[in-house]
């Protein structure tokens, strides 16, 4: 049974979400993955996003059904070029043809605001793919310039935290030497085009890999003592902000202090295999509730307190065809039928009678200490 404090926290979160639903949050987006065979039609997905007042979404391709369905809506879309296309699109003429076919016909009716050239390319073992990243970004941006679309559409590419050689404490953040030459070119491109550095950041993975040393409350944004960076004396009360600042310090070490950092993916699985510590319904609800509570404040990280951190939650739906462990198929805030995977105070696409009413305990059992 939930404790009094957790019930109060849940009530507070629902009130906050009521505010969120009436006003929306400018710094919040959501990832709309489609690796499933049972998802609602894009038109229904748009209805769901509208009901949640979500105005930013990211997809992992340039699905014409989605781009068409989202026309004349207020939802800003980031689209993605698949990794295996980079070798082809590094050629400027091929890039021009791609942008002419996949982007231009939908603008400005569909609000495409960003193109992600691949996803976590710098972590790929294929060095050819890594080497193709920046040339492909340059060619795609050049095509946008040629078509007069560069002022509307930014070009970037999300990276995971695996590009860092060190991330703790945040001030020690540095890039892995194996990819540092490509990262330098990548950052030069972002600086020249005034584009953000996107990261896929999952405190869940850090906790799963070392639950005996990492505080669950720290990774879930729950009240906790936090940690103080011994060099900067900045205090961190959650791991996500520490991860973001570790990237900022890594960029600073390379001579790029001013590039904006945005979170392209973060989330928590509501179900996992027996060895996936922490992948529970209660933890997923807490992580996403607390994250959205922080987003309501439009706050920044300790290193950049005056720069609002933009975050895209992963993910909108559970995706039943994703490979890998059970957790990979259970990051969704919603089930494919439109009911909530867990109740965080968000209204559902479905009718009230079909909305999930499952009761969950939001009590944190964290007793571990931070590293």
Secondary structure, DSSP 8 states (H G I E B T S, - for coil): ---HHHHHHHHHHHHHHHHHHHH--TTEEEE-----SS---HHHHHHHHHHTT--EEE-SS--HHHHHHTTTSS-EEEEEE-GGGHHHHTSHHHHHHHHHHHTGGGTTTSEEEEEEEEESGGG-S-HHHHHHHHHHHHHHHHHHHHTT-TTT-EEEEEEEGGGEEE-SSGGG-EE-TTTHHHHHHHHHHHHHHT--EEEE--HHHHHHH-TTTS-HHHHTT-S---EE-TTT--EESSHHHHHHHHHHHHHHHTT-----EEEEEE---S---TTSTT--HHHHHHHHHHHHHHHHTT---STTTTS---EEES-SB--TT--SSGGGG---SB-TTS-BSS-SS---SS-GGGS----------------
